[in-house]
Amino acid sequence: MPAPQPARPNPSTSSTKKIHRLPTWVFALAAVVSIIVLLIGLAGRQKQRSTEVVASVHDAGGELKLHPDGTLTAPAGFTAEQLTVLAAVLQDRRLPVPAAPDASAALQEKAAAIEKVNPQAHLLLAALYRKAGQTMAAKRQLEQLIGENPDSALVRELEKSLQ
């Protein structure tokens, strides 16, 4: 009877099997490339989004454009507070309701100061006069805005919001 031969180790189950690992820099490079692709995609979306317009009116010597993300493109010379008022009017498609009587005097002063500096800012002036409770002054400003935008449905909606 032949003597039993010792069992040979199976190379596939050997504990000395070598594991091939990729160098760390390959993963770092893949991460950097992924981030760059993501940023390029986001930049493209941002550029596309900023060219879309939700509402547009010619006023103050230029074009007021409200974008889907709520930002407003407007001619130079408006403060951040004024841009907020204009964006709200264009977003709501109506002039604001009158404020409390004690606030209306301050709003009237703001509107008068703006009218001296930028008498062509008809939409802003109409909004401030309306909020100050000065409906006739707001209507006069809207009439001038209609003259600059005779075919604008938005301006007609703003005019209806006074009634």
Accessible surface in RSA format (square Angstrom, percent):
REM  Atomic radii and reference values for relative SASA: ProtOr
REM  Chains: A
REM  Algorithm: Lee & Richards
REM  Probe-radius: 1.40
REM  Slices: 20
REM RES _ NUM      All-atoms   Total-Side   Main-Chain    Non-polar    All polar
REM                ABS   REL    ABS   REL    ABS   REL    ABS   REL    ABS   REL
RES MET A   1   223.80 115.9 144.55  95.7  79.25 188.7 118.04 100.4 105.76 140.1
RES PRO A   2   121.85  88.8 100.08  91.2  21.77  79.1 111.03  91.7  10.82  67.3
RES ALA A   3    82.58  75.9  61.53  95.0  21.05  47.9  66.44  93.6  16.14  42.7
RES PRO A   4   130.85  95.4 101.94  92.9  28.91 105.1 113.22  93.5  17.63 109.6
RES GLN A   5   160.55  89.8 133.96  97.9  26.60  63.3  39.06  83.1 121.49  92.1
RES PRO A   6   123.37  89.9 101.20  92.3  22.17  80.6 112.91  93.2  10.46  65.0
RES ALA A   7   101.25  93.1  65.05 100.4  36.20  82.4  74.76 105.3  26.49  70.2
RES ARG A   8   217.15  91.2 191.91  97.8  25.24  60.1  66.28  90.6 150.87  91.4
RES PRO A   9   118.52  86.4  95.43  87.0  23.09  83.9 107.07  88.4  11.45  71.2
RES ASN A  10    81.08  55.9  71.14  68.7   9.95  23.9  24.88  59.9  56.20  54.3
RES PRO A  11   112.77  82.2  97.23  88.6  15.54  56.5 103.18  85.2   9.58  59.6
RES SER A  12    80.91  68.4  56.93  76.0  23.97  55.2  52.57 112.0  28.33  39.7
RES THR A  13   105.60  75.1  75.30  76.3  30.30  72.2  69.12  92.8  36.48  55.2
RES SER A  14    37.58  31.8  21.92  29.3  15.66  36.1  19.44  41.4  18.14  25.4
RES SER A  15   117.54  99.3  75.48 100.7  42.06  96.9  57.66 122.8  59.88  83.9
RES THR A  16   119.62  85.1  90.86  92.1  28.76  68.5  79.09 106.2  40.53  61.3
RES LYS A  17   144.20  70.3 120.13  73.7  24.06  57.3  76.38  68.8  67.81  72.2
RES LYS A  18   164.16  80.1 147.78  90.7  16.38  39.0  96.06  86.5  68.11  72.5
RES ILE A  19   129.52  73.7 104.09  77.5  25.43  61.3 107.40  77.3  22.12  60.0
RES HIS A  20   166.84  91.2 135.79  94.4  31.05  79.4  92.80  95.6  74.05  86.2
RES ARG A  21   199.39  83.7 166.25  84.7  33.13  78.9  63.40  86.6 135.99  82.4
RES LEU A  22   113.21  63.0  98.33  70.3  14.88  37.4  98.38  69.1  14.82  39.9
RES PRO A  23    63.31  46.1  50.71  46.2  12.61  45.8  63.31  52.3   0.00   0.0
RES THR A  24   113.41  80.7 107.78 109.3   5.63  13.4  72.86  97.9  40.55  61.3
RES TRP A  25   163.46  65.6 157.03  76.0   6.43  15.1 145.56  77.6  17.91  29.1
RES VAL A  26    44.59  29.3  44.13  40.0   0.46   1.1  44.13  38.3   0.46   1.2
RES PHE A  27   126.20  63.1 120.94  74.9   5.25  13.7 121.71  73.8   4.48  12.8
RES ALA A  28    55.35  50.9  46.12  71.2   9.22  21.0  54.85  77.2   0.49   1.3
RES LEU A  29    99.12  55.2  95.41  68.3   3.71   9.3  98.65  69.3   0.47   1.3
RES ALA A  30    54.60  50.2  46.24  71.4   8.36  19.0  53.47  75.3   1.13   3.0
RES ALA A  31    52.14  47.9  43.44  67.0   8.71  19.8  51.42  72.4   0.72   1.9
RES VAL A  32    80.00  52.6  79.18  71.7   0.82   2.0  79.98  69.5   0.02   0.1
RES VAL A  33    77.48  51.0  77.13  69.8   0.35   0.8  77.48  67.3   0.00   0.0
RES SER A  34    68.70  58.1  58.59  78.2  10.11  23.3  34.70  73.9  34.00  47.6
RES ILE A  35    98.03  55.8  97.28  72.5   0.75   1.8  98.03  70.6   0.00   0.0
RES ILE A  36    88.86  50.6  88.15  65.7   0.71   1.7  88.82  64.0   0.04   0.1
RES VAL A  37    95.94  63.1  92.42  83.7   3.52   8.5  93.37  81.1   2.57   7.0
RES LEU A  38   108.95  60.7 103.77  74.2   5.18  13.0 108.52  76.2   0.42   1.1
RES LEU A  39   103.11  57.4  99.69  71.3   3.42   8.6 100.03  70.2   3.08   8.3
RES ILE A  40   118.47  67.4 113.12  84.3   5.35  12.9 115.64  83.3   2.83   7.7
RES GLY A  41    39.48  48.7   0.00   N/A  39.48  48.7  36.34  99.7   3.14   7.0
RES LEU A  42    91.45  50.9  87.28  62.4   4.17  10.5  87.52  61.5   3.93  10.6
RES ALA A  43    62.38  57.4  50.09  77.3  12.29  28.0  57.92  81.6   4.46  11.8
RES GLY A  44    40.42  49.8   0.00   N/A  40.42  49.8  34.56  94.8   5.86  13.1
RES ARG A  45   145.55  61.1 141.80  72.3   3.75   8.9  44.07  60.2 101.48  61.5
RES GLN A  46    87.01  48.7  87.00  63.6   0.01   0.0  44.10  93.9  42.91  32.5
RES LYS A  47   153.96  75.1 149.01  91.4   4.94  11.8  96.71  87.0  57.25  61.0
RES GLN A  48   114.98  64.3 108.54  79.3   6.43  15.3  34.68  73.8  80.29  60.9
RES ARG A  49    77.03  32.3  76.26  38.9   0.77   1.8  18.78  25.7  58.25  35.3
RES SER A  50    49.34  41.7  42.69  57.0   6.65  15.3  29.92  63.7  19.41  27.2
RES THR A  51    98.67  70.2  73.87  74.9  24.80  59.1  66.28  89.0  32.39  49.0
RES GLU A  52    81.91  47.0  74.45  56.3   7.46  17.8  37.64  72.8  44.27  36.1
RES VAL A  53    64.67  42.6  31.59  28.6  33.07  79.7  31.76  27.6  32.91  89.3
RES VAL A  54    77.14  50.8  51.08  46.2  26.07  62.8  56.30  48.9  20.84  56.5
RES ALA A  55     6.18   5.7   0.00   0.0   6.18  14.1   6.18   8.7   0.00   0.0
RES SER A  56    45.57  38.5  27.26  36.4  18.30  42.2  21.81  46.4  23.76  33.3
RES VAL A  57     1.51   1.0   0.00   0.0   1.51   3.6   1.51   1.3   0.00   0.0
RES HIS A  58    75.02  41.0  74.61  51.9   0.41   1.0  44.96  46.3  30.06  35.0
RES ASP A  59     0.39   0.3   0.39   0.4   0.00   0.0   0.00   0.0   0.39   0.4
RES ALA A  60    12.33  11.3   0.16   0.3  12.17  27.7   0.62   0.9  11.71  31.0
RES GLY A  61    69.57  85.8   0.00   N/A  69.57  85.8  33.58  92.2  35.99  80.6
RES GLY A  62    17.31  21.4   0.00   N/A  17.31  21.4  17.31  47.5   0.00   0.0
RES GLU A  63    67.92  39.0  57.51  43.5  10.41  24.8  27.09  52.4  40.83  33.3
RES LEU A  64     0.05   0.0   0.05   0.0   0.00   0.0   0.05   0.0   0.00   0.0
RES LYS A  65    76.83  37.5  76.83  47.1   0.00   0.0  20.89  18.8  55.94  59.6
RES LEU A  66     0.89   0.5   0.89   0.6   0.00   0.0   0.89   0.6   0.00   0.0
RES HIS A  67    13.67   7.5  12.81   8.9   0.86   2.2  10.22  10.5   3.45   4.0
RES PRO A  68    67.35  49.1  33.93  30.9  33.42 121.5  37.45  30.9  29.90 185.8
RES ASP A  69    64.96  45.5  26.32  26.2  38.63  91.4  29.50  69.4  35.46  35.4
RES GLY A  70    37.06  45.7   0.00   N/A  37.06  45.7  22.27  61.1  14.79  33.1
RES THR A  71    75.00  53.3  69.37  70.3   5.62  13.4  68.71  92.3   6.29   9.5
RES LEU A  72    28.80  16.0   3.52   2.5  25.28  63.5   3.88   2.7  24.92  67.1
RES THR A  73    69.43  49.4  64.87  65.8   4.56  10.9  55.43  74.5  14.00  21.2
RES ALA A  74    29.63  27.2   1.65   2.5  27.98  63.6   3.52   5.0  26.11  69.2
RES PRO A  75    32.05  23.4  15.50  14.1  16.56  60.2  28.50  23.5   3.55  22.1
RES ALA A  76   103.07  94.8  68.17 105.2  34.89  79.4  79.46 111.9  23.61  62.5
RES GLY A  77    69.86  86.2   0.00   N/A  69.86  86.2  37.82 103.8  32.04  71.8
RES PHE A  78    26.23  13.1   3.65   2.3  22.58  58.8   4.39   2.7  21.84  62.5
RES THR A  79    74.10  52.7  66.65  67.6   7.44  17.7  71.75  96.4   2.35   3.5
RES ALA A  80    81.47  74.9  69.12 106.7  12.35  28.1  72.00 101.4   9.47  25.1
RES GLU A  81   101.55  58.3  92.57  70.0   8.98  21.4  47.07  91.1  54.48  44.5
RES GLN A  82    30.19  16.9  29.91  21.9   0.28   0.7   7.41  15.8  22.78  17.3
RES LEU A  83    55.06  30.7  54.22  38.8   0.84   2.1  54.52  38.3   0.54   1.5
RES THR A  84    92.88  66.1  86.95  88.2   5.93  14.1  67.61  90.8  25.28  38.2
RES VAL A  85    38.63  25.4  35.17  31.8   3.46   8.3  38.54  33.5   0.09   0.2
RES LEU A  86     0.26   0.1   0.26   0.2   0.00   0.0   0.26   0.2   0.00   0.0
RES ALA A  87    17.97  16.5  17.48  27.0   0.50   1.1  17.78  25.0   0.19   0.5
RES ALA A  88    48.64  44.7  41.28  63.7   7.36  16.7  48.07  67.7   0.57   1.5
RES VAL A  89     4.55   3.0   3.39   3.1   1.15   2.8   4.52   3.9   0.03   0.1
RES LEU A  90     0.76   0.4   0.00   0.0   0.76   1.9   0.00   0.0   0.76   2.0
RES GLN A  91   108.71  60.8  90.23  65.9  18.49  44.0  30.91  65.8  77.80  59.0
RES ASP A  92    81.20  56.9  58.56  58.3  22.64  53.5  10.49  24.7  70.71  70.5
RES ARG A  93    80.03  33.6  74.92  38.2   5.10  12.1  36.52  49.9  43.51  26.4
RES ARG A  94   119.11  50.0 116.44  59.4   2.67   6.4  34.46  47.1  84.65  51.3
RES LEU A  95     3.05   1.7   0.00   0.0   3.05   7.7   0.03   0.0   3.03   8.2
RES PRO A  96    33.57  24.5  24.48  22.3   9.10  33.1  33.49  27.7   0.08   0.5
RES VAL A  97    96.35  63.4  94.14  85.2   2.21   5.3  94.14  81.8   2.21   6.0
RES PRO A  98    63.69  46.4  46.20  42.1  17.50  63.6  46.20  38.1  17.50 108.8
RES ALA A  99    31.48  28.9   9.19  14.2  22.29  50.7  19.40  27.3  12.08  32.0
RES ALA A 100    57.97  53.3  43.15  66.6  14.82  33.7  50.23  70.7   7.74  20.5
RES PRO A 101   117.55  85.7 104.20  95.0  13.36  48.5 109.41  90.3   8.14  50.6
RES ASP A 102   124.84  87.4  94.41  94.0  30.43  71.9  52.53 123.6  72.31  72.1
RES ALA A 103    41.12  37.8  35.28  54.4   5.84  13.3  40.87  57.6   0.25   0.7
RES SER A 104    25.51  21.6  24.62  32.9   0.89   2.0   6.85  14.6  18.66  26.1
RES ALA A 105    62.44  57.4  54.31  83.8   8.13  18.5  61.63  86.8   0.81   2.1
RES ALA A 106    57.22  52.6  51.69  79.8   5.52  12.6  54.87  77.3   2.35   6.2
RES LEU A 107    22.34  12.4  22.34  16.0   0.00   0.0  22.34  15.7   0.00   0.0
RES GLN A 108    66.58  37.2  66.58  48.7   0.00   0.0  28.48  60.6  38.09  28.9
RES GLU A 109   124.33  71.4 116.72  88.3   7.61  18.1  44.84  86.7  79.49  64.9
RES LYS A 110    88.15  43.0  83.14  51.0   5.01  11.9  64.62  58.2  23.53  25.1
RES ALA A 111     0.00   0.0   0.00   0.0   0.00   0.0   0.00   0.0   0.00   0.0
RES ALA A 112    42.39  39.0  39.58  61.1   2.81   6.4  41.26  58.1   1.13   3.0
RES ALA A 113    55.06  50.6  49.21  75.9   5.85  13.3  53.95  76.0   1.10   2.9
RES ILE A 114    20.18  11.5  18.35  13.7   1.83   4.4  20.18  14.5   0.00   0.0
RES GLU A 115    61.82  35.5  58.16  44.0   3.65   8.7  17.98  34.8  43.84  35.8
RES LYS A 116   177.72  86.7 143.96  88.3  33.76  80.4  95.31  85.8  82.41  87.8
RES VAL A 117   127.97  84.2  98.91  89.5  29.06  70.0 104.82  91.1  23.15  62.8
RES ASN A 118    34.62  23.9  33.21  32.1   1.41   3.4  14.25  34.3  20.37  19.7
RES PRO A 119    67.02  48.8  62.70  57.2   4.33  15.7  62.70  51.8   4.33  26.9
RES GLN A 120    90.40  50.6  90.40  66.1   0.00   0.0  33.57  71.5  56.83  43.1
RES ALA A 121     0.01   0.0   0.01   0.0   0.00   0.0   0.01   0.0   0.00   0.0
RES HIS A 122     7.07   3.9   7.07   4.9   0.00   0.0   3.23   3.3   3.85   4.5
RES LEU A 123     0.00   0.0   0.00   0.0   0.00   0.0   0.00   0.0   0.00   0.0
RES LEU A 124     0.77   0.4   0.77   0.5   0.00   0.0   0.77   0.5   0.00   0.0
RES LEU A 125     0.00   0.0   0.00   0.0   0.00   0.0   0.00   0.0   0.00   0.0
RES ALA A 126     0.00   0.0   0.00   0.0   0.00   0.0   0.00   0.0   0.00   0.0
RES ALA A 127     0.40   0.4   0.00   0.0   0.40   0.9   0.18   0.3   0.22   0.6
RES LEU A 128    10.18   5.7  10.18   7.3   0.00   0.0  10.18   7.1   0.00   0.0
RES TYR A 129    16.07   7.5  16.07   9.1   0.00   0.0   4.72   3.5  11.34  14.0
RES ARG A 130    34.26  14.4  34.26  17.5   0.00   0.0   0.00   0.0  34.26  20.8
RES LYS A 131    83.64  40.8  83.56  51.3   0.08   0.2  28.07  25.3  55.57  59.2
RES ALA A 132     5.53   5.1   0.04   0.1   5.49  12.5   0.41   0.6   5.11  13.5
RES GLY A 133    40.12  49.5   0.00   N/A  40.12  49.5  15.64  42.9  24.48  54.8
RES GLN A 134    75.99  42.5  72.38  52.9   3.61   8.6   3.94   8.4  72.04  54.6
RES THR A 135    49.61  35.3  47.04  47.7   2.58   6.1  33.79  45.4  15.82  23.9
RES MET A 136   127.49  66.0 126.05  83.4   1.45   3.4 103.02  87.6  24.47  32.4
RES ALA A 137    13.26  12.2  10.87  16.8   2.38   5.4  11.23  15.8   2.03   5.4
RES ALA A 138     0.00   0.0   0.00   0.0   0.00   0.0   0.00   0.0   0.00   0.0
RES LYS A 139    73.19  35.7  73.19  44.9   0.00   0.0  25.52  23.0  47.67  50.8
RES ARG A 140   136.00  57.1 134.39  68.5   1.61   3.8  60.10  82.1  75.90  46.0
RES GLN A 141    13.12   7.3  13.12   9.6   0.00   0.0   0.00   0.0  13.12  10.0
RES LEU A 142     0.78   0.4   0.78   0.6   0.00   0.0   0.78   0.5   0.00   0.0
RES GLU A 143    93.95  53.9  83.70  63.3  10.25  24.4  31.96  61.8  61.98  50.6
RES GLN A 144    95.31  53.3  86.21  63.0   9.10  21.7  32.11  68.4  63.20  47.9
RES LEU A 145     0.00   0.0   0.00   0.0   0.00   0.0   0.00   0.0   0.00   0.0
RES ILE A 146    23.62  13.4  23.52  17.5   0.09   0.2  23.52  16.9   0.09   0.3
RES GLY A 147    59.85  73.8   0.00   N/A  59.85  73.8  36.81 101.0  23.04  51.6
RES GLU A 148    61.00  35.0  37.19  28.1  23.81  56.7  32.75  63.4  28.25  23.1
RES ASN A 149    17.14  11.8  10.61  10.3   6.53  15.7   6.53  15.7  10.61  10.3
RES PRO A 150    83.90  61.2  73.91  67.4  10.00  36.3  73.91  61.0  10.00  62.1
RES ASP A 151   142.27  99.7 107.95 107.4  34.32  81.1  44.35 104.4  97.92  97.7
RES SER A 152    23.06  19.5  12.70  17.0  10.36  23.9  18.62  39.6   4.44   6.2
RES ALA A 153    70.15  64.5  59.62  92.0  10.54  24.0  64.71  91.1   5.44  14.4
RES LEU A 154     8.87   4.9   7.09   5.1   1.78   4.5   7.09   5.0   1.78   4.8
RES VAL A 155     0.45   0.3   0.45   0.4   0.00   0.0   0.45   0.4   0.00   0.0
RES ARG A 156   103.17  43.3 103.01  52.5   0.15   0.4  40.97  56.0  62.19  37.7
RES GLU A 157    69.36  39.8  64.65  48.9   4.71  11.2  30.44  58.9  38.92  31.8
RES LEU A 158     0.00   0.0   0.00   0.0   0.00   0.0   0.00   0.0   0.00   0.0
RES GLU A 159    39.77  22.8  39.34  29.8   0.43   1.0   5.05   9.8  34.72  28.3
RES LYS A 160   143.76  70.1 134.29  82.4   9.47  22.5  78.00  70.2  65.75  70.0
RES SER A 161    27.49  23.2   6.22   8.3  21.27  49.0  18.27  38.9   9.23  12.9
RES LEU A 162    16.64   9.3   4.68   3.3  11.96  30.1   4.68   3.3  11.96  32.2
RES GLN A 163   165.43  92.5 101.23  74.0  64.20 152.9  72.92 155.2  92.51  70.2
END  Absolute sums over single chains surface
CHAIN  1 A    11199.9       9177.4       2022.5       7124.9       4074.9
END  Absolute sums over all chains
TOTAL         11199.9       9177.4       2022.5       7124.9       4074.9
